[in-house]
Amino acid sequence: MNLEGRGIPGGFIASEVFREAADAQGKALGYEAATVFVRHPIQDRTNEEMREIAEKALDSVLSMVKQ
């Protein structure tokens, strides 16, 4: 929150399984950060699979930090 108040965009990337937890945390803190959700699970992915996930999320991530 402090960074965005100073004009520095931010957010986070999480796998889809954490969507509800992210919503609950944002409500508890009174702040809903920009978020990009990616396919779950991340653990044990090959480099090629991670590259594919990253490529699919790239436009959303760039939009998140350009705000």
All heavy atoms as TSV, in Angstrom:
chain	resi	resn	atom	element	x	y	z
A	1	MET	N	N	0.824	-1.190	0.000
A	1	MET	CA	C	0.000	0.000	0.000
A	1	MET	C	C	0.864	1.248	0.000
A	1	MET	O	O	0.569	2.189	-0.699
A	1	MET	CB	C	-0.907	0.010	1.224
A	1	MET	CG	C	-2.023	-0.994	1.124
A	1	MET	SD	S	-3.144	-1.198	2.539
A	1	MET	CE	C	-2.879	0.130	3.603
A	2	ASN	N	N	1.917	1.243	0.768
A	2	ASN	CA	C	2.784	2.403	0.866
A	2	ASN	C	C	3.437	2.724	-0.476
A	2	ASN	O	O	3.557	3.885	-0.844
A	2	ASN	CB	C	3.846	2.174	1.943
A	2	ASN	CG	C	4.671	3.419	2.211
A	2	ASN	OD1	O	4.250	4.527	1.921
A	2	ASN	ND2	N	5.840	3.234	2.761
A	3	LEU	N	N	3.851	1.717	-1.211
A	3	LEU	CA	C	4.483	1.961	-2.503
A	3	LEU	C	C	3.520	2.604	-3.483
A	3	LEU	O	O	3.868	3.566	-4.159
A	3	LEU	CB	C	5.028	0.655	-3.087
A	3	LEU	CG	C	6.237	0.060	-2.383
A	3	LEU	CD1	C	6.604	-1.278	-3.008
A	3	LEU	CD2	C	7.412	1.008	-2.426
A	4	GLU	N	N	2.313	2.079	-3.567
A	4	GLU	CA	C	1.352	2.643	-4.504
A	4	GLU	C	C	0.986	4.076	-4.128
A	4	GLU	O	O	0.745	4.903	-4.990
A	4	GLU	CB	C	0.117	1.760	-4.621
A	4	GLU	CG	C	0.427	0.497	-5.403
A	4	GLU	CD	C	-0.804	-0.282	-5.807
A	4	GLU	OE1	O	-1.932	0.168	-5.552
A	4	GLU	OE2	O	-0.617	-1.350	-6.394
A	5	GLY	N	N	0.984	4.371	-2.837
A	5	GLY	CA	C	0.730	5.730	-2.378
A	5	GLY	C	C	1.807	6.696	-2.841
A	5	GLY	O	O	1.576	7.893	-2.947
A	6	ARG	N	N	2.997	6.166	-3.133
A	6	ARG	CA	C	4.097	6.988	-3.638
A	6	ARG	C	C	4.226	6.910	-5.149
A	6	ARG	O	O	5.214	7.337	-5.717
A	6	ARG	CB	C	5.402	6.541	-2.976
A	6	ARG	CG	C	5.409	6.831	-1.482
A	6	ARG	CD	C	6.724	6.514	-0.848
A	6	ARG	NE	N	6.942	5.067	-0.865
A	6	ARG	CZ	C	8.096	4.487	-0.593
A	6	ARG	NH1	N	9.147	5.201	-0.294
A	6	ARG	NH2	N	8.213	3.177	-0.621
A	7	GLY	N	N	3.213	6.304	-5.798
A	7	GLY	CA	C	3.218	6.246	-7.253
A	7	GLY	C	C	3.998	5.092	-7.841
A	7	GLY	O	O	4.294	5.093	-9.031
A	8	ILE	N	N	4.362	4.115	-7.030
A	8	ILE	CA	C	5.092	2.946	-7.510
A	8	ILE	C	C	4.104	1.783	-7.610
A	8	ILE	O	O	3.605	1.313	-6.594
A	8	ILE	CB	C	6.256	2.589	-6.556
A	8	ILE	CG1	C	7.207	3.774	-6.433
A	8	ILE	CG2	C	6.975	1.333	-7.058
A	8	ILE	CD1	C	8.242	3.630	-5.339
A	9	PRO	N	N	3.796	1.345	-8.840
A	9	PRO	CA	C	2.808	0.281	-8.977
A	9	PRO	C	C	3.329	-1.043	-8.439
A	9	PRO	O	O	4.532	-1.280	-8.403
A	9	PRO	CB	C	2.578	0.209	-10.483
A	9	PRO	CG	C	3.837	0.727	-11.081
A	9	PRO	CD	C	4.365	1.757	-10.112
A	10	GLY	N	N	2.423	-1.874	-8.024
A	10	GLY	CA	C	2.816	-3.183	-7.521
A	10	GLY	C	C	1.658	-4.147	-7.573
A	10	GLY	O	O	0.558	-3.821	-7.991
A	11	GLY	N	N	1.924	-5.334	-7.141
A	11	GLY	CA	C	0.923	-6.373	-7.114
A	11	GLY	C	C	1.616	-7.686	-6.840
A	11	GLY	O	O	2.778	-7.708	-6.443
A	12	PHE	N	N	0.902	-8.764	-7.052
A	12	PHE	CA	C	1.533	-10.059	-6.857
A	12	PHE	C	C	0.984	-11.083	-7.825
A	12	PHE	O	O	-0.078	-10.913	-8.413
A	12	PHE	CB	C	1.407	-10.531	-5.407
A	12	PHE	CG	C	0.012	-10.866	-4.961
A	12	PHE	CD1	C	-0.458	-12.168	-5.024
A	12	PHE	CD2	C	-0.829	-9.883	-4.456
A	12	PHE	CE1	C	-1.737	-12.482	-4.603
A	12	PHE	CE2	C	-2.107	-10.190	-4.027
A	12	PHE	CZ	C	-2.565	-11.496	-4.099
A	13	ILE	N	N	1.759	-12.137	-7.975
A	13	ILE	CA	C	1.394	-13.252	-8.843
A	13	ILE	C	C	1.250	-14.470	-7.945
A	13	ILE	O	O	2.127	-14.738	-7.118
A	13	ILE	CB	C	2.484	-13.507	-9.897
A	13	ILE	CG1	C	2.728	-12.243	-10.714
A	13	ILE	CG2	C	2.111	-14.683	-10.786
A	13	ILE	CD1	C	3.994	-12.275	-11.534
A	14	ALA	N	N	0.156	-15.183	-8.109
A	14	ALA	CA	C	-0.082	-16.383	-7.303
A	14	ALA	C	C	-0.782	-17.417	-8.167
A	14	ALA	O	O	-1.394	-17.088	-9.182
A	14	ALA	CB	C	-0.948	-16.055	-6.080
A	15	SER	N	N	-0.707	-18.668	-7.751
A	15	SER	CA	C	-1.434	-19.690	-8.497
A	15	SER	C	C	-2.903	-19.665	-8.097
A	15	SER	O	O	-3.279	-19.198	-7.023
A	15	SER	CB	C	-0.813	-21.071	-8.313
A	15	SER	OG	O	-0.814	-21.471	-6.985
A	16	GLU	N	N	-3.728	-20.142	-9.014
A	16	GLU	CA	C	-5.186	-20.041	-8.885
A	16	GLU	C	C	-5.739	-20.564	-7.567
A	16	GLU	O	O	-6.734	-20.057	-7.064
A	16	GLU	CB	C	-5.846	-20.795	-10.039
A	16	GLU	CG	C	-5.577	-20.185	-11.378
A	16	GLU	CD	C	-5.929	-21.110	-12.537
A	16	GLU	OE1	O	-6.070	-22.323	-12.313
A	16	GLU	OE2	O	-6.047	-20.592	-13.654
A	17	VAL	N	N	-5.096	-21.562	-7.009
A	17	VAL	CA	C	-5.607	-22.170	-5.788
A	17	VAL	C	C	-5.620	-21.178	-4.619
A	17	VAL	O	O	-6.347	-21.364	-3.645
A	17	VAL	CB	C	-4.801	-23.455	-5.445
A	17	VAL	CG1	C	-3.423	-23.121	-4.933
A	17	VAL	CG2	C	-5.555	-24.335	-4.473
A	18	PHE	N	N	-4.861	-20.096	-4.721
A	18	PHE	CA	C	-4.778	-19.110	-3.641
A	18	PHE	C	C	-5.710	-17.921	-3.836
A	18	PHE	O	O	-5.634	-16.937	-3.097
A	18	PHE	CB	C	-3.332	-18.641	-3.471
A	18	PHE	CG	C	-2.414	-19.756	-3.052
A	18	PHE	CD1	C	-1.531	-20.311	-3.954
A	18	PHE	CD2	C	-2.472	-20.264	-1.763
A	18	PHE	CE1	C	-0.696	-21.355	-3.584
A	18	PHE	CE2	C	-1.650	-21.315	-1.382
A	18	PHE	CZ	C	-0.765	-21.860	-2.295
A	19	ARG	N	N	-6.601	-17.990	-4.797
A	19	ARG	CA	C	-7.509	-16.873	-5.091
A	19	ARG	C	C	-8.351	-16.481	-3.871
A	19	ARG	O	O	-8.427	-15.318	-3.496
A	19	ARG	CB	C	-8.408	-17.219	-6.271
A	19	ARG	CG	C	-9.258	-16.062	-6.745
A	19	ARG	CD	C	-10.115	-16.465	-7.938
A	19	ARG	NE	N	-9.308	-16.847	-9.074
A	19	ARG	CZ	C	-8.895	-16.011	-10.032
A	19	ARG	NH1	N	-9.223	-14.730	-9.963
A	19	ARG	NH2	N	-8.189	-16.434	-11.048
A	20	GLU	N	N	-8.996	-17.452	-3.246
A	20	GLU	CA	C	-9.838	-17.147	-2.081
A	20	GLU	C	C	-9.009	-16.584	-0.930
A	20	GLU	O	O	-9.437	-15.650	-0.255
A	20	GLU	CB	C	-10.587	-18.394	-1.619
A	20	GLU	CG	C	-11.750	-18.749	-2.513
A	20	GLU	CD	C	-12.545	-19.939	-1.985
A	20	GLU	OE1	O	-12.665	-20.076	-0.744
A	20	GLU	OE2	O	-13.028	-20.717	-2.808
A	21	ALA	N	N	-7.831	-17.146	-0.699
A	21	ALA	CA	C	-6.961	-16.658	0.375
A	21	ALA	C	C	-6.521	-15.218	0.098
A	21	ALA	O	O	-6.477	-14.389	1.012
A	21	ALA	CB	C	-5.743	-17.562	0.530
A	22	ALA	N	N	-6.220	-14.909	-1.150
A	22	ALA	CA	C	-5.811	-13.551	-1.513
A	22	ALA	C	C	-6.958	-12.567	-1.289
A	22	ALA	O	O	-6.743	-11.463	-0.765
A	22	ALA	CB	C	-5.348	-13.504	-2.963
A	23	ASP	N	N	-8.154	-12.961	-1.666
A	23	ASP	CA	C	-9.321	-12.098	-1.449
A	23	ASP	C	C	-9.541	-11.858	0.040
A	23	ASP	O	O	-9.779	-10.719	0.462
A	23	ASP	CB	C	-10.582	-12.720	-2.057
A	23	ASP	CG	C	-10.572	-12.701	-3.578
A	23	ASP	OD1	O	-9.789	-11.936	-4.165
A	23	ASP	OD2	O	-11.363	-13.463	-4.170
A	24	ALA	N	N	-9.462	-12.914	0.835
A	24	ALA	CA	C	-9.666	-12.782	2.280
A	24	ALA	C	C	-8.594	-11.899	2.915
A	24	ALA	O	O	-8.892	-11.048	3.753
A	24	ALA	CB	C	-9.667	-14.165	2.941
A	25	GLN	N	N	-7.346	-12.081	2.503
A	25	GLN	CA	C	-6.249	-11.274	3.052
A	25	GLN	C	C	-6.427	-9.806	2.686
A	25	GLN	O	O	-6.239	-8.925	3.512
A	25	GLN	CB	C	-4.909	-11.791	2.536
A	25	GLN	CG	C	-3.714	-11.109	3.136
A	25	GLN	CD	C	-3.476	-11.501	4.576
A	25	GLN	OE1	O	-3.995	-12.489	5.075
A	25	GLN	NE2	N	-2.698	-10.714	5.273
A	26	GLY	N	N	-6.809	-9.537	1.448
A	26	GLY	CA	C	-7.034	-8.158	1.016
A	26	GLY	C	C	-8.137	-7.495	1.814
A	26	GLY	O	O	-8.007	-6.340	2.241
A	27	LYS	N	N	-9.218	-8.206	2.043
A	27	LYS	CA	C	-10.320	-7.651	2.832
A	27	LYS	C	C	-9.897	-7.417	4.274
A	27	LYS	O	O	-10.251	-6.399	4.875
A	27	LYS	CB	C	-11.529	-8.576	2.764
A	27	LYS	CG	C	-12.192	-8.543	1.413
A	27	LYS	CD	C	-13.333	-9.532	1.299
A	27	LYS	CE	C	-13.869	-9.519	-0.126
A	27	LYS	NZ	N	-14.795	-10.601	-0.378
A	28	ALA	N	N	-9.124	-8.341	4.836
A	28	ALA	CA	C	-8.658	-8.197	6.218
A	28	ALA	C	C	-7.740	-6.984	6.373
A	28	ALA	O	O	-7.775	-6.301	7.398
A	28	ALA	CB	C	-7.938	-9.463	6.673
A	29	LEU	N	N	-6.940	-6.718	5.354
A	29	LEU	CA	C	-6.013	-5.583	5.411
A	29	LEU	C	C	-6.645	-4.283	4.927
A	29	LEU	O	O	-6.055	-3.215	5.069
A	29	LEU	CB	C	-4.776	-5.882	4.560
A	29	LEU	CG	C	-3.896	-7.022	5.032
A	29	LEU	CD1	C	-2.811	-7.319	4.006
A	29	LEU	CD2	C	-3.279	-6.705	6.390
A	30	GLY	N	N	-7.817	-4.387	4.318
A	30	GLY	CA	C	-8.457	-3.195	3.768
A	30	GLY	C	C	-7.769	-2.705	2.519
A	30	GLY	O	O	-7.804	-1.529	2.188
A	31	TYR	N	N	-7.144	-3.617	1.804
A	31	TYR	CA	C	-6.400	-3.253	0.593
A	31	TYR	C	C	-6.441	-4.430	-0.370
A	31	TYR	O	O	-6.108	-5.555	-0.003
A	31	TYR	CB	C	-4.946	-2.940	0.948
A	31	TYR	CG	C	-4.080	-2.661	-0.243
A	31	TYR	CD1	C	-4.188	-1.462	-0.926
A	31	TYR	CD2	C	-3.146	-3.589	-0.673
A	31	TYR	CE1	C	-3.397	-1.203	-2.025
A	31	TYR	CE2	C	-2.344	-3.331	-1.770
A	31	TYR	CZ	C	-2.471	-2.142	-2.435
A	31	TYR	OH	O	-1.689	-1.886	-3.513
A	32	GLU	N	N	-6.846	-4.172	-1.574
A	32	GLU	CA	C	-6.874	-5.229	-2.571
A	32	GLU	C	C	-5.840	-4.920	-3.641
A	32	GLU	O	O	-6.051	-4.058	-4.490
A	32	GLU	CB	C	-8.279	-5.365	-3.147
A	32	GLU	CG	C	-9.271	-5.833	-2.085
A	32	GLU	CD	C	-10.662	-6.079	-2.626
A	32	GLU	OE1	O	-10.777	-6.479	-3.795
A	32	GLU	OE2	O	-11.610	-5.864	-1.860
A	33	ALA	N	N	-4.728	-5.617	-3.565
A	33	ALA	CA	C	-3.622	-5.407	-4.497
A	33	ALA	C	C	-3.973	-5.958	-5.875
A	33	ALA	O	O	-4.771	-6.886	-6.004
A	33	ALA	CB	C	-2.370	-6.099	-3.977
A	34	ALA	N	N	-3.347	-5.391	-6.878
A	34	ALA	CA	C	-3.472	-5.950	-8.223
A	34	ALA	C	C	-2.893	-7.357	-8.189
A	34	ALA	O	O	-1.878	-7.611	-7.543
A	34	ALA	CB	C	-2.707	-5.079	-9.214
A	35	THR	N	N	-3.547	-8.272	-8.861
A	35	THR	CA	C	-3.147	-9.672	-8.781
A	35	THR	C	C	-3.250	-10.348	-10.135
A	35	THR	O	O	-4.170	-10.082	-10.900
A	35	THR	CB	C	-4.074	-10.438	-7.809
A	35	THR	OG1	O	-4.174	-9.703	-6.597
A	35	THR	CG2	C	-3.538	-11.804	-7.497
A	36	VAL	N	N	-2.307	-11.215	-10.400
A	36	VAL	CA	C	-2.350	-12.069	-11.575
A	36	VAL	C	C	-2.305	-13.502	-11.067
A	36	VAL	O	O	-1.400	-13.869	-10.320
A	36	VAL	CB	C	-1.174	-11.802	-12.530
A	36	VAL	CG1	C	-1.168	-12.791	-13.681
A	36	VAL	CG2	C	-1.223	-10.371	-13.055
A	37	PHE	N	N	-3.299	-14.281	-11.443
A	37	PHE	CA	C	-3.332	-15.685	-11.040
A	37	PHE	C	C	-2.909	-16.561	-12.217
A	37	PHE	O	O	-3.312	-16.315	-13.352
A	37	PHE	CB	C	-4.741	-16.078	-10.569
A	37	PHE	CG	C	-5.113	-15.434	-9.267
A	37	PHE	CD1	C	-5.926	-14.320	-9.237
A	37	PHE	CD2	C	-4.632	-15.929	-8.068
A	37	PHE	CE1	C	-6.269	-13.713	-8.042
A	37	PHE	CE2	C	-4.959	-15.330	-6.866
A	37	PHE	CZ	C	-5.781	-14.226	-6.858
A	38	VAL	N	N	-2.091	-17.551	-11.922
A	38	VAL	CA	C	-1.596	-18.479	-12.941
A	38	VAL	C	C	-2.008	-19.901	-12.581
A	38	VAL	O	O	-2.473	-20.165	-11.480
A	38	VAL	CB	C	-0.059	-18.389	-13.091
A	38	VAL	CG1	C	0.355	-17.003	-13.568
A	38	VAL	CG2	C	0.646	-18.748	-11.800
A	39	ARG	N	N	-1.811	-20.803	-13.540
A	39	ARG	CA	C	-2.166	-22.208	-13.342
A	39	ARG	C	C	-1.475	-22.809	-12.122
A	39	ARG	O	O	-0.337	-22.479	-11.812
A	39	ARG	CB	C	-1.738	-23.037	-14.555
A	39	ARG	CG	C	-2.714	-23.071	-15.655
A	39	ARG	CD	C	-2.381	-24.103	-16.717
A	39	ARG	NE	N	-0.993	-24.530	-16.743
A	39	ARG	CZ	C	-0.276	-24.662	-17.834
A	39	ARG	NH1	N	-0.801	-24.382	-18.989
A	39	ARG	NH2	N	0.969	-25.063	-17.789
A	40	HIS	N	N	-2.172	-23.692	-11.478
A	40	HIS	CA	C	-1.648	-24.422	-10.325
A	40	HIS	C	C	-1.487	-25.872	-10.734
A	40	HIS	O	O	-2.277	-26.369	-11.535
A	40	HIS	CB	C	-2.645	-24.298	-9.156
A	40	HIS	CG	C	-2.140	-24.876	-7.889
A	40	HIS	ND1	N	-1.273	-24.195	-7.069
A	40	HIS	CD2	C	-2.365	-26.067	-7.305
A	40	HIS	CE1	C	-1.001	-24.953	-6.028
A	40	HIS	NE2	N	-1.657	-26.091	-6.143
A	41	PRO	N	N	-0.519	-26.568	-10.237
A	41	PRO	CA	C	0.532	-26.164	-9.305
A	41	PRO	C	C	1.748	-25.604	-10.041
A	41	PRO	O	O	1.902	-25.809	-11.242
A	41	PRO	CB	C	0.897	-27.469	-8.607
A	41	PRO	CG	C	0.696	-28.511	-9.660
A	41	PRO	CD	C	-0.490	-28.021	-10.474
A	42	ILE	N	N	2.582	-24.936	-9.297
A	42	ILE	CA	C	3.838	-24.404	-9.821
A	42	ILE	C	C	4.983	-25.376	-9.512
A	42	ILE	O	O	5.864	-25.601	-10.321
A	42	ILE	CB	C	4.141	-23.012	-9.214
A	42	ILE	CG1	C	3.088	-22.006	-9.663
A	42	ILE	CG2	C	5.534	-22.532	-9.565
A	42	ILE	CD1	C	3.037	-21.764	-11.150
A	43	GLN	N	N	4.934	-25.922	-8.334
A	43	GLN	CA	C	5.989	-26.839	-7.883
A	43	GLN	C	C	6.135	-28.003	-8.857
A	43	GLN	O	O	5.153	-28.531	-9.371
A	43	GLN	CB	C	5.632	-27.369	-6.503
A	43	GLN	CG	C	6.687	-28.245	-5.888
A	43	GLN	CD	C	6.308	-28.629	-4.474
A	43	GLN	OE1	O	5.477	-28.002	-3.844
A	43	GLN	NE2	N	6.914	-29.677	-3.972
A	44	ASP	N	N	7.343	-28.393	-9.107
A	44	ASP	CA	C	7.678	-29.543	-9.957
A	44	ASP	C	C	7.361	-29.352	-11.432
A	44	ASP	O	O	7.272	-30.319	-12.178
A	44	ASP	CB	C	7.006	-30.827	-9.445
A	44	ASP	CG	C	7.478	-31.215	-8.055
A	44	ASP	OD1	O	8.648	-30.924	-7.721
A	44	ASP	OD2	O	6.689	-31.792	-7.303
A	45	ARG	N	N	7.206	-28.128	-11.874
A	45	ARG	CA	C	7.011	-27.864	-13.305
A	45	ARG	C	C	8.365	-27.899	-14.003
A	45	ARG	O	O	9.389	-27.532	-13.431
A	45	ARG	CB	C	6.389	-26.486	-13.538
A	45	ARG	CG	C	4.987	-26.337	-13.030
A	45	ARG	CD	C	4.023	-26.863	-14.025
A	45	ARG	NE	N	2.661	-26.586	-13.571
A	45	ARG	CZ	C	1.611	-26.954	-14.244
A	45	ARG	NH1	N	1.744	-27.594	-15.383
A	45	ARG	NH2	N	0.417	-26.694	-13.793
A	46	THR	N	N	8.355	-28.297	-15.249
A	46	THR	CA	C	9.582	-28.253	-16.043
A	46	THR	C	C	9.852	-26.802	-16.434
A	46	THR	O	O	8.960	-25.947	-16.362
A	46	THR	CB	C	9.452	-29.096	-17.328
A	46	THR	OG1	O	8.448	-28.503	-18.163
A	46	THR	CG2	C	9.105	-30.549	-17.005
A	47	ASN	N	N	11.054	-26.543	-16.885
A	47	ASN	CA	C	11.384	-25.197	-17.356
A	47	ASN	C	C	10.463	-24.792	-18.504
A	47	ASN	O	O	10.023	-23.652	-18.581
A	47	ASN	CB	C	12.838	-25.123	-17.808
A	47	ASN	CG	C	13.807	-25.143	-16.655
A	47	ASN	OD1	O	13.431	-24.945	-15.502
A	47	ASN	ND2	N	15.065	-25.420	-16.958
A	48	GLU	N	N	10.165	-25.718	-19.383
A	48	GLU	CA	C	9.284	-25.424	-20.514
A	48	GLU	C	C	7.872	-25.076	-20.035
A	48	GLU	O	O	7.256	-24.128	-20.532
A	48	GLU	CB	C	9.228	-26.629	-21.455
A	48	GLU	CG	C	8.407	-26.381	-22.705
A	48	GLU	CD	C	8.430	-27.562	-23.661
A	48	GLU	OE1	O	9.515	-28.154	-23.841
A	48	GLU	OE2	O	7.366	-27.866	-24.209
A	49	GLU	N	N	7.364	-25.815	-19.073
A	49	GLU	CA	C	6.034	-25.520	-18.530
A	49	GLU	C	C	6.010	-24.165	-17.839
A	49	GLU	O	O	5.045	-23.405	-17.987
A	49	GLU	CB	C	5.609	-26.615	-17.547
A	49	GLU	CG	C	5.313	-27.944	-18.208
A	49	GLU	CD	C	5.103	-29.064	-17.207
A	49	GLU	OE1	O	5.835	-29.126	-16.188
A	49	GLU	OE2	O	4.206	-29.889	-17.444
A	50	MET	N	N	7.063	-23.850	-17.104
A	50	MET	CA	C	7.125	-22.549	-16.422
A	50	MET	C	C	7.198	-21.417	-17.442
A	50	MET	O	O	6.576	-20.373	-17.255
A	50	MET	CB	C	8.317	-22.488	-15.468
A	50	MET	CG	C	8.148	-23.347	-14.233
A	50	MET	SD	S	6.678	-22.930	-13.271
A	50	MET	CE	C	7.027	-21.247	-12.804
A	51	ARG	N	N	7.938	-21.629	-18.503
A	51	ARG	CA	C	8.037	-20.618	-19.560
A	51	ARG	C	C	6.659	-20.377	-20.180
A	51	ARG	O	O	6.264	-19.234	-20.416
A	51	ARG	CB	C	9.038	-21.081	-20.621
A	51	ARG	CG	C	9.447	-20.002	-21.588
A	51	ARG	CD	C	10.589	-20.449	-22.513
A	51	ARG	NE	N	11.823	-20.710	-21.761
A	51	ARG	CZ	C	12.314	-21.938	-21.490
A	51	ARG	NH1	N	11.705	-23.013	-21.912
A	51	ARG	NH2	N	13.428	-22.080	-20.818
A	52	GLU	N	N	5.907	-21.442	-20.413
A	52	GLU	CA	C	4.566	-21.312	-20.986
A	52	GLU	C	C	3.638	-20.542	-20.045
A	52	GLU	O	O	2.897	-19.651	-20.475
A	52	GLU	CB	C	3.978	-22.700	-21.258
A	52	GLU	CG	C	2.591	-22.676	-21.836
A	52	GLU	CD	C	2.004	-24.078	-21.987
A	52	GLU	OE1	O	2.770	-25.014	-22.277
A	52	GLU	OE2	O	0.784	-24.213	-21.812
A	53	ILE	N	N	3.694	-20.866	-18.761
A	53	ILE	CA	C	2.876	-20.162	-17.768
A	53	ILE	C	C	3.251	-18.681	-17.738
A	53	ILE	O	O	2.387	-17.800	-17.727
A	53	ILE	CB	C	3.034	-20.803	-16.374
A	53	ILE	CG1	C	2.354	-22.184	-16.365
A	53	ILE	CG2	C	2.462	-19.906	-15.277
A	53	ILE	CD1	C	2.661	-23.017	-15.132
A	54	ALA	N	N	4.556	-18.400	-17.735
A	54	ALA	CA	C	5.030	-17.011	-17.698
A	54	ALA	C	C	4.600	-16.245	-18.947
A	54	ALA	O	O	4.163	-15.095	-18.856
A	54	ALA	CB	C	6.542	-16.983	-17.550
A	55	GLU	N	N	4.721	-16.873	-20.102
A	55	GLU	CA	C	4.328	-16.209	-21.345
A	55	GLU	C	C	2.839	-15.880	-21.363
A	55	GLU	O	O	2.447	-14.809	-21.826
A	55	GLU	CB	C	4.712	-17.064	-22.548
A	55	GLU	CG	C	6.207	-17.063	-22.809
A	55	GLU	CD	C	6.643	-18.023	-23.909
A	55	GLU	OE1	O	5.788	-18.755	-24.464
A	55	GLU	OE2	O	7.848	-18.045	-24.209
A	56	LYS	N	N	2.024	-16.772	-20.842
A	56	LYS	CA	C	0.582	-16.524	-20.798
A	56	LYS	C	C	0.232	-15.402	-19.824
A	56	LYS	O	O	-0.750	-14.701	-20.013
A	56	LYS	CB	C	-0.166	-17.801	-20.426
A	56	LYS	CG	C	-0.203	-18.803	-21.552
A	56	LYS	CD	C	-0.996	-20.033	-21.170
A	56	LYS	CE	C	-1.043	-21.014	-22.330
A	56	LYS	NZ	N	-1.779	-22.229	-21.985
A	57	ALA	N	N	1.032	-15.235	-18.785
A	57	ALA	CA	C	0.748	-14.222	-17.766
A	57	ALA	C	C	1.389	-12.868	-18.078
A	57	ALA	O	O	1.013	-11.857	-17.482
A	57	ALA	CB	C	1.238	-14.702	-16.399
A	58	LEU	N	N	2.329	-12.835	-18.992
A	58	LEU	CA	C	3.133	-11.637	-19.227
A	58	LEU	C	C	2.316	-10.372	-19.477
A	58	LEU	O	O	2.558	-9.341	-18.845
A	58	LEU	CB	C	4.115	-11.867	-20.381
A	58	LEU	CG	C	5.037	-10.690	-20.690
A	58	LEU	CD1	C	5.900	-10.351	-19.482
A	58	LEU	CD2	C	5.885	-10.996	-21.904
A	59	ASP	N	N	1.363	-10.407	-20.372
A	59	ASP	CA	C	0.579	-9.204	-20.673
A	59	ASP	C	C	-0.155	-8.701	-19.433
A	59	ASP	O	O	-0.212	-7.503	-19.183
A	59	ASP	CB	C	-0.420	-9.456	-21.799
A	59	ASP	CG	C	0.261	-9.568	-23.165
A	59	ASP	OD1	O	1.407	-9.102	-23.317
A	59	ASP	OD2	O	-0.372	-10.144	-24.075
A	60	SER	N	N	-0.700	-9.620	-18.643
A	60	SER	CA	C	-1.414	-9.232	-17.426
A	60	SER	C	C	-0.458	-8.631	-16.408
A	60	SER	O	O	-0.800	-7.649	-15.734
A	60	SER	CB	C	-2.120	-10.446	-16.813
A	60	SER	OG	O	-3.118	-10.922	-17.688
A	61	VAL	N	N	0.723	-9.198	-16.283
A	61	VAL	CA	C	1.715	-8.676	-15.344
A	61	VAL	C	C	2.159	-7.277	-15.775
A	61	VAL	O	O	2.238	-6.355	-14.951
A	61	VAL	CB	C	2.925	-9.629	-15.205
A	61	VAL	CG1	C	4.036	-8.991	-14.380
A	61	VAL	CG2	C	2.487	-10.948	-14.586
A	62	LEU	N	N	2.427	-7.095	-17.043
A	62	LEU	CA	C	2.825	-5.780	-17.537
A	62	LEU	C	C	1.729	-4.750	-17.317
A	62	LEU	O	O	2.009	-3.615	-16.925
A	62	LEU	CB	C	3.224	-5.848	-19.015
A	62	LEU	CG	C	4.494	-6.628	-19.306
A	62	LEU	CD1	C	4.718	-6.738	-20.817
A	62	LEU	CD2	C	5.699	-6.010	-18.628
A	63	SER	N	N	0.495	-5.118	-17.553
A	63	SER	CA	C	-0.631	-4.211	-17.298
A	63	SER	C	C	-0.720	-3.849	-15.828
A	63	SER	O	O	-1.014	-2.707	-15.476
A	63	SER	CB	C	-1.943	-4.851	-17.737
A	63	SER	OG	O	-1.968	-4.994	-19.128
A	64	MET	N	N	-0.451	-4.813	-14.969
A	64	MET	CA	C	-0.537	-4.592	-13.531
A	64	MET	C	C	0.480	-3.541	-13.071
A	64	MET	O	O	0.158	-2.682	-12.259
A	64	MET	CB	C	-0.289	-5.928	-12.802
A	64	MET	CG	C	-0.248	-5.830	-11.305
A	64	MET	SD	S	-0.076	-7.443	-10.495
A	64	MET	CE	C	1.531	-7.993	-11.042
A	65	VAL	N	N	1.678	-3.577	-13.598
A	65	VAL	CA	C	2.702	-2.651	-13.124
A	65	VAL	C	C	2.750	-1.338	-13.892
A	65	VAL	O	O	3.459	-0.422	-13.482
A	65	VAL	CB	C	4.119	-3.301	-13.107
A	65	VAL	CG1	C	4.137	-4.471	-12.151
A	65	VAL	CG2	C	4.552	-3.734	-14.492
A	66	LYS	N	N	1.990	-1.225	-14.960
A	66	LYS	CA	C	1.936	0.028	-15.717
A	66	LYS	C	C	0.856	0.975	-15.215
A	66	LYS	O	O	0.748	2.085	-15.684
A	66	LYS	CB	C	1.710	-0.256	-17.199
A	66	LYS	CG	C	2.904	-0.833	-17.889
A	66	LYS	CD	C	2.612	-1.059	-19.346
A	66	LYS	CE	C	3.813	-1.638	-20.056
A	66	LYS	NZ	N	3.532	-1.887	-21.473
A	67	GLN	N	N	0.057	0.530	-14.272
A	67	GLN	CA	C	-1.056	1.354	-13.797
A	67	GLN	C	C	-0.592	2.596	-13.122
A	67	GLN	O	O	0.287	2.820	-12.497
A	67	GLN	CB	C	-1.935	0.543	-12.843
A	67	GLN	CG	C	-2.615	-0.584	-13.551
A	67	GLN	CD	C	-3.493	-1.398	-12.609
A	67	GLN	OE1	O	-3.712	-1.047	-11.466
A	67	GLN	NE2	N	-3.993	-2.504	-13.105
